[in-house]
């Protein structure tokens, strides 16, 4: 018959053994210098001081190790980093840190997204919606560590705060004595669970991302990346997949994609800031900066050629009309017209080539990438023309495109994106002037009324936005839509990316429309 020690008794025995070991070692060290030893060994030649130094250093090193071990084991539970380490790296069943019932993670309405439950004496972390929230909530696993908010907010979820030493001491006593089950603090996110679930469903069977946020305060209502994974079933195979369909990649905040025609928003802002008010000739045959390079042409040219007909071209276009029709020829010329310095000054103003922290604690942070816009040599006019239509050396994240739409909707001011409901809104930067933002808003609305986005115009909601079809060297084009609603006083900005989705007007734009209408039904848009 096999007998098992009670876990509480075993913890006390281990504690007693550590204490006994410390004092026994201290006694042995003291005895080494006892006078009796000196008497018994007085007939031996007295070693020179140089010979004693290694022995003394070895003894001091041994004492230091013992002291560190003692403080780590005896008072380590008063340290947040010790408990986090024990949770993530000590897999033993008797590890007391595994008995913490971590705080719940909630959406802004109080719906539970993650919680702890004791099953047969063990505490497990459970995620009711599985993959739908995985890239935000993350996972907490004794073997595979933690990710997302589970990692960044680990201290709070465990029940402590960086300055709450008293609370940590109380938590430590509970872990050692086990007289009470330790419980963590809840964490409320800005996400809306219903909208998040719908967004996840809209990307079913696809690869891509959806980000929706409030322009006025930066609250992220939806942050979805697909494909996803189930945080209830973490295994080693998940970490071995590094291919293009990797489930662990957060495409919303870390995925870099050519923006296609959605980047014309930036170039249009540059032109408006520079006072552009004229027209440009947009011939059917296209535009190039040198006969050495292939001509940049509009979509209508290729559609006509595919059908065996000819296209006369747009002729002369002003900025609003070119924006609504998404003319590549117009915007390629426009970018070259203002030059490298003005172009890259605008990308810097819009925070590209940076990281923006979404949540930060003394024990880690979670940030989003904005994009990578490689500065070209001043002589590379064709490269600048390509970037002006969202191709070439320009890459962005879906999260940043949602932030750009939010800045336009908030009269030019970008508010720092946030995921924690209790965090105060904070301004990030003025992406453009108020007057430019207002004119851009009107142009974005016209895109949906009569331009490339007219297929999603609905009487229920005045949607403003820009479609995009980004050429992709690895397959079919990526599909984009960036916008907000309602157009006259934006309350929710959205960015939708569907990898290999084809035309933005056919794939990404309908997804954005359905999401915004659902937000209207949920009261997220008045």
C-alpha positions in Angstrom: 0.0 0.0 0.0 1.3 3.4 -1.0 0.8 6.4 1.4 1.0 10.1 0.4 2.0 13.0 2.7 -0.5 15.7 3.1 0.6 18.7 0.8 0.5 21.1 3.8 2.7 18.8 5.9 5.1 18.3 3.0 5.5 22.0 2.5 6.3 22.5 6.2 8.8 19.6 6.1 10.6 21.2 3.1 10.7 24.5 4.8 12.2 22.9 7.9 14.8 21.1 5.8 15.9 24.3 4.2 16.2 26.0 7.6 18.1 23.0 9.1 20.4 22.9 6.1 21.3 26.5 6.4 22.1 26.4 10.2 24.0 23.1 9.8 26.1 24.6 7.1 26.7 27.7 9.2 27.8 25.6 12.2 30.2 23.6 10.0 31.8 26.7 8.7 32.2 28.1 12.2 33.8 24.9 13.4 36.4 25.2 10.7 37.9 28.2 12.5 37.5 26.7 16.0 40.5 27.0 18.3 40.6 23.2 18.8 41.3 22.7 15.1 44.1 25.2 15.4 45.5 23.2 18.4 45.4 19.9 16.6 46.9 21.2 13.5 49.6 23.4 15.1 52.4 21.0 14.2 51.6 21.7 10.5 53.4 24.6 8.8 51.3 27.7 8.8 50.2 28.4 5.2 51.2 31.7 3.6 48.4 34.3 3.1 48.5 33.9 -0.7 47.6 30.2 -0.2 44.7 31.1 2.1 43.0 33.5 -0.4 41.4 30.8 -2.6 40.1 28.9 0.5 38.6 32.1 1.9 37.0 33.0 -1.4 35.6 29.5 -1.8 34.1 29.7 1.7 32.6 33.2 1.0 31.1 32.0 -2.2 29.6 29.0 -0.5 28.1 31.2 2.2 26.7 33.5 -0.5 25.0 30.6 -2.3 23.5 29.5 1.0 22.2 32.9 1.8 20.7 33.4 -1.7 19.1 30.0 -1.5 17.7 30.8 1.8 16.2 34.2 0.8 14.9 32.7 -2.5 13.1 29.9 -0.7 12.2 31.5 2.6 11.2 35.1 1.7 10.9 34.7 -2.1 7.1 34.6 -1.9 7.2 38.3 -1.1 8.6 38.9 -4.6 6.3 39.1 -7.6 9.0 37.8 -9.9 9.5 34.8 -7.7 5.9 33.8 -7.9 5.8 34.3 -11.6 8.9 32.2 -12.0 7.4 29.4 -9.9 4.2 29.5 -12.0 5.9 29.4 -15.3 9.0 27.2 -14.7 8.4 24.9 -11.8 6.2 22.0 -13.1 6.1 20.1 -9.8 2.6 19.1 -8.7 3.3 20.4 -5.2 4.5 23.8 -6.3 2.3 26.2 -4.2 2.3 28.9 -6.9 0.1 26.6 -9.0 -2.6 26.9 -6.4 -3.2 30.6 -7.0 -6.6 31.3 -8.5 -5.6 34.1 -10.8 -7.9 37.0 -11.4 -10.4 36.9 -14.2 -10.0 38.7 -17.5 -13.2 40.5 -18.5 -14.5 42.5 -21.5 -15.7 46.1 -20.9 -19.2 44.8 -20.1 -18.0 42.4 -17.5 -18.2 39.2 -19.6 -15.6 36.6 -18.5 -12.8 35.9 -21.1 -10.5 33.9 -18.8 -10.8 32.5 -15.3 -9.2 29.9 -12.9 -11.0 26.8 -11.6 -10.0 24.1 -9.2 -10.5 20.6 -10.6 -9.5 17.6 -8.4 -7.2 19.7 -6.3 -5.5 21.4 -9.2 -6.1 24.9 -10.4 -6.6 25.3 -14.2 -6.8 28.4 -16.4 -9.8 28.2 -18.7 -10.8 30.3 -21.7 -14.6 30.1 -22.6 -14.2 31.4 -26.1 -11.0 29.7 -27.0 -9.4 31.0 -30.2 -11.6 34.1 -30.6 -9.6 36.1 -27.9 -6.3 34.2 -28.0 -4.2 36.9 -29.5 -5.3 39.5 -26.9 -5.9 37.5 -23.7 -3.1 35.0 -24.5 -2.5 31.9 -22.4 -1.0 31.0 -19.0 0.5 27.5 -18.9 2.9 25.8 -16.4 5.0 24.3 -19.2 4.8 26.8 -22.0 4.8 30.0 -20.1 2.4 32.9 -20.8 1.5 35.3 -23.6 -0.7 38.3 -24.3 -2.3 40.0 -21.3 -1.8 36.9 -19.2 1.9 37.6 -19.4 2.0 41.4 -19.3 -0.5 41.7 -16.4 0.8 38.6 -14.6 1.5 40.4 -11.3 -2.0 41.9 -11.1 -3.7 38.6 -12.1 -1.7 36.9 -9.3 -3.1 39.3 -6.8 -0.4 41.9 -6.3 0.8 45.2 -7.5 4.4 46.5 -7.9 4.0 48.8 -4.9 1.9 46.5 -2.8 4.5 44.8 -0.7 2.1 44.2 2.1 -0.2 42.4 -0.3 2.7 40.3 -1.6 3.7 39.4 2.0 0.1 38.2 2.6 0.1 36.2 -0.6 3.4 34.6 0.4 2.1 33.5 3.8 -1.0 32.0 2.1 1.2 30.1 -0.3 3.4 28.7 2.4 0.8 27.9 5.1 -2.0 27.2 2.7 -4.5 28.4 5.3 -6.4 30.2 2.5 -6.6 29.8 -1.2 -4.7 32.8 -2.8 -6.8 34.8 -5.3 -5.7 37.3 -7.8 -7.2 40.6 -9.1 -9.6 40.9 -12.0 -8.5 42.7 -15.2 -11.1 44.5 -17.4 -10.2 45.0 -21.0 -11.7 47.5 -23.5 -12.7 44.7 -25.8 -16.4 44.0 -26.6 -16.9 40.3 -26.5 -19.9 40.2 -28.9 -18.1 42.3 -31.5 -14.9 40.3 -31.1 -16.7 37.0 -31.7 -18.4 38.3 -34.8 -15.1 39.6 -36.2 -13.5 36.3 -35.6 -16.4 34.6 -37.4 -16.1 36.9 -40.4 -12.5 35.7 -40.8 -13.4 32.0 -40.5 -11.4 30.1 -43.1 -9.2 33.1 -43.9 -5.9 34.6 -42.9 -6.0 38.2 -41.9 -6.8 40.7 -39.1 -9.5 43.0 -37.9 -9.0 46.0 -35.6 -11.7 48.3 -34.4 -11.2 51.2 -32.0 -12.8 54.3 -30.6 -11.2 57.5 -32.1 -11.9 59.7 -29.1 -10.2 57.6 -26.4 -8.2 54.9 -28.2 -10.2 52.0 -26.6 -9.7 48.9 -28.7 -13.1 47.1 -29.2 -11.9 44.4 -31.5 -8.5 42.9 -32.1 -8.7 39.7 -34.1 -6.0 37.7 -35.9 -6.7 34.6 -38.0 -5.8 31.8 -38.0 -5.8 31.5 -34.2 -5.2 28.8 -31.6 -7.1 27.4 -28.6 -5.4 28.6 -25.4 -7.2 25.7 -23.6 -5.0 23.2 -25.6 -1.5 24.5 -25.8 1.0 21.9 -27.1 4.6 21.8 -28.5 3.4 21.5 -32.1 2.0 25.0 -31.9 5.4 26.5 -31.4 7.0 24.5 -34.3 4.8 26.1 -36.9 6.7 29.1 -38.4 5.1 29.1 -41.8 2.9 31.7 -43.5 -0.2 30.2 -41.7 1.4 30.2 -38.2 -1.4 30.5 -35.6 0.8 32.2 -33.0 1.5 35.2 -35.2 -0.6 38.2 -34.2 -1.3 39.6 -37.6 -3.2 42.6 -36.2 -0.3 44.1 -34.3 2.8 42.4 -35.7 2.0 41.4 -39.3 3.6 43.7 -42.0 1.7 44.0 -45.3 1.8 46.3 -48.4 -1.0 48.7 -47.8 -2.1 49.1 -51.4 -4.5 51.9 -52.1 -5.2 52.5 -48.4 -1.8 54.3 -48.4 -3.3 56.9 -50.6 -4.9 58.3 -47.5 -1.4 59.4 -46.3 -0.4 60.8 -49.7 -3.7 62.7 -49.9 -3.1 64.2 -46.4 0.4 65.3 -47.7 -1.2 67.0 -50.7 -3.8 68.8 -48.6 -1.2 69.9 -46.1 0.8 71.3 -49.1 -2.2 73.2 -50.4 -2.8 71.1 -53.6 -5.9 72.2 -55.4 -5.3 71.6 -59.1 -5.7 68.6 -61.4 -3.4 66.1 -63.0 -3.5 64.3 -66.4 -4.2 60.6 -65.9 -3.7 58.9 -69.3 -4.8 55.3 -70.0 -1.3 54.3 -70.9 -0.1 55.1 -67.3 2.9 56.9 -65.8 6.5 56.2 -65.2 9.6 58.2 -64.1 11.9 56.6 -66.7 11.5 54.4 -69.8 13.6 51.8 -67.9 10.7 51.1 -65.6 7.3 49.5 -66.2 4.5 52.0 -66.4 2.2 52.4 -63.4 -1.4 52.0 -64.7 -4.9 52.1 -63.3 -7.1 49.1 -62.6 -9.5 50.1 -65.4 -6.7 49.6 -68.0 -6.2 46.0 -67.1 -9.9 45.3 -66.8 -10.5 46.6 -70.4 -7.5 44.7 -71.8 -8.8 41.5 -70.2 -12.1 41.9 -71.9 -10.5 42.7 -75.2 -11.5 46.4 -75.3 -9.7 49.6 -74.9 -10.0 52.3 -72.2 -9.8 56.0 -72.8 -8.3 56.9 -69.4 -9.5 59.2 -66.7 -8.3 62.4 -68.3 -7.7 65.3 -65.9 -8.6 64.5 -62.3 -8.8 66.6 -59.1 -7.8 65.1 -55.8 -11.3 64.1 -54.4 -12.2 62.4 -57.7 -8.9 60.6 -58.0 -9.2 59.5 -54.4 -12.7 58.1 -55.0 -11.7 56.3 -58.1 -8.4 55.2 -56.5 -6.3 56.3 -59.5 -2.8 54.9 -59.3 -1.6 57.2 -62.1 -2.7 60.3 -60.2 -1.2 59.3 -56.8 2.1 58.1 -58.3 2.5 61.5 -59.9 1.4 63.3 -56.7 4.0 61.5 -54.6 6.9 62.3 -57.0 5.7 65.9 -57.2 6.2 66.5 -53.5 9.5 64.6 -53.3 11.3 62.3 -50.8 11.7 64.8 -47.9 8.0 65.8 -47.7 6.9 62.2 -48.2 9.1 60.7 -45.4 8.4 63.6 -43.1 4.7 62.7 -43.4 5.4 59.0 -42.6 7.4 60.0 -39.5 4.5 62.3 -38.4 2.2 59.4 -38.7 4.5 57.3 -36.4 5.6 54.8 -39.0 8.8 52.8 -38.3 8.0 52.8 -34.6 6.5 50.7 -31.9 3.6 51.9 -29.8 3.2 50.4 -26.3 -0.4 49.1 -25.6 0.2 48.2 -22.0 3.3 48.4 -19.8 4.2 47.1 -16.4 7.6 46.8 -14.5 7.6 43.2 -15.5 7.0 43.5 -19.3 5.1 45.4 -22.0 3.1 44.6 -25.0 3.5 46.8 -28.1 2.3 47.0 -31.6 4.4 47.6 -34.7 3.3 50.5 -37.0 5.1 49.6 -40.2 8.3 49.7 -42.1 8.7 52.4 -44.7 12.3 52.2 -46.0 13.8 55.6 -46.9 14.9 55.6 -50.5 17.8 57.4 -52.2 16.8 60.8 -53.4 17.5 59.7 -57.0 15.0 56.8 -56.8 11.9 58.6 -58.2 10.2 55.4 -59.4 10.5 53.8 -55.9 8.8 56.9 -54.5 6.0 56.6 -57.1 5.5 52.9 -56.1 5.4 53.8 -52.4 2.8 56.5 -53.2 0.3 53.9 -54.3 1.1 51.6 -51.3 3.5 49.2 -53.1 7.3 48.8 -53.1 9.1 49.5 -49.9 6.0 50.4 -47.8 4.7 48.0 -45.2 2.1 48.6 -42.5 0.2 46.7 -39.7 -3.6 46.5 -39.6 -3.5 48.0 -36.1 -1.7 51.1 -37.4 -4.2 51.6 -40.3 -7.0 51.5 -37.7 -5.1 54.1 -35.8 -4.7 56.3 -38.9 -8.5 56.1 -39.5 -9.1 57.0 -35.8 -6.8 60.0 -36.2 -8.8 61.3 -39.2 -12.1 60.7 -37.3 -10.7 62.5 -34.2 -10.0 65.7 -36.2 -6.3 64.8 -36.8 -5.3 63.7 -33.3 -4.3 60.1 -32.8 -5.1 58.9 -29.3 -2.8 56.2 -27.9 -4.4 52.7 -28.4 -5.3 51.0 -25.1 -6.6 47.6 -24.0 -7.1 48.3 -20.3 -10.5 49.8 -19.4 -9.2 51.7 -16.3 -6.3 53.3 -18.1 -6.7 57.0 -18.8 -6.8 58.0 -22.5 -3.6 59.7 -23.7 -2.8 61.7 -26.8 -0.2 60.1 -29.1 0.4 62.7 -31.9 -1.3 64.9 -34.4 -1.1 63.0 -37.6 -2.5 66.0 -39.6 -4.2 69.3 -39.0 -7.9 69.6 -38.1 -8.8 71.1 -41.5 -7.0 68.4 -43.4 -8.7 65.7 -41.3 -12.1 67.2 -42.1 -11.5 67.3 -45.8 -10.2 63.8 -45.7 -13.3 62.6 -43.9 -15.5 64.1 -46.7 -13.3 62.3 -49.3 -13.5 59.0 -47.5 -17.3 59.3 -47.4 -17.4 60.0 -51.1 -15.4 56.7 -51.7 -18.4 54.8 -50.2 -21.1 56.9 -51.8 -19.8 56.9 -55.4 -16.3 55.4 -55.5 -14.6 52.0 -55.1 -16.4 51.4 -51.9 -20.0 52.1 -53.1 -20.9 48.4 -52.8 -21.1 48.7 -49.0 -23.1 52.0 -48.8 -26.1 51.4 -46.6 -29.0 53.7 -45.5 -28.6 52.4 -41.9 -25.1 53.9 -41.3 -23.0 56.6 -43.0 -19.7 54.7 -43.6 -16.5 56.5 -44.7 -13.5 54.6 -45.8 -10.9 53.5 -48.4 -10.6 50.2 -50.2 -7.2 48.7 -51.1 -5.9 45.9 -53.2 -2.2 45.2 -52.5 -0.1 43.3 -54.9 1.6 40.3 -53.2 4.7 38.6 -54.7 3.7 35.3 -52.9 0.2 34.9 -54.4 -3.1 36.6 -54.8 -3.4 40.3 -53.8 -4.3 41.2 -50.2 -7.7 42.8 -49.6 -8.0 46.0 -47.4 -10.6 48.3 -46.1 -9.8 51.2 -43.7 -12.5 53.6 -42.4 -15.0 54.7 -39.7 -18.6 55.4 -38.9 -20.7 57.4 -38.8 -19.0 59.7 -41.2 -20.1 63.0 -39.7 -19.1 62.2 -36.1 -17.0 59.0 -36.1 -17.4 56.7 -33.1 -15.7 53.5 -34.3 -12.7 53.2 -36.7 -11.9 49.9 -38.4 -9.2 48.2 -40.4 -9.8 44.9 -42.2 -7.1 42.9 -43.9 -7.7 39.6 -45.7 -4.5 37.9 -47.0 -4.9 36.8 -50.6 -8.5 38.2 -50.5 -8.3 39.9 -53.9 -10.1 43.2 -54.4 -10.7 45.3 -51.3 -14.1 46.3 -52.5 -15.2 42.7 -52.9 -13.7 41.1 -49.7 -12.5 43.4 -47.0 -15.1 46.2 -47.4 -18.2 44.0 -46.9 -16.6 42.6 -43.7 -16.1 46.1 -42.4 -19.7 47.0 -43.2 -21.1 44.0 -41.4 -18.9 44.7 -38.4 -19.9 48.3 -38.2 -23.6 47.5 -38.5 -23.2 44.9 -35.7 -21.5 47.6 -33.6 -24.6 49.8 -34.3 -26.9 47.1 -33.0 -24.7 46.6 -29.9 -24.9 50.3 -29.0 -21.2 50.9 -29.7 -22.3 53.4 -32.3 -25.1 55.7 -31.5 
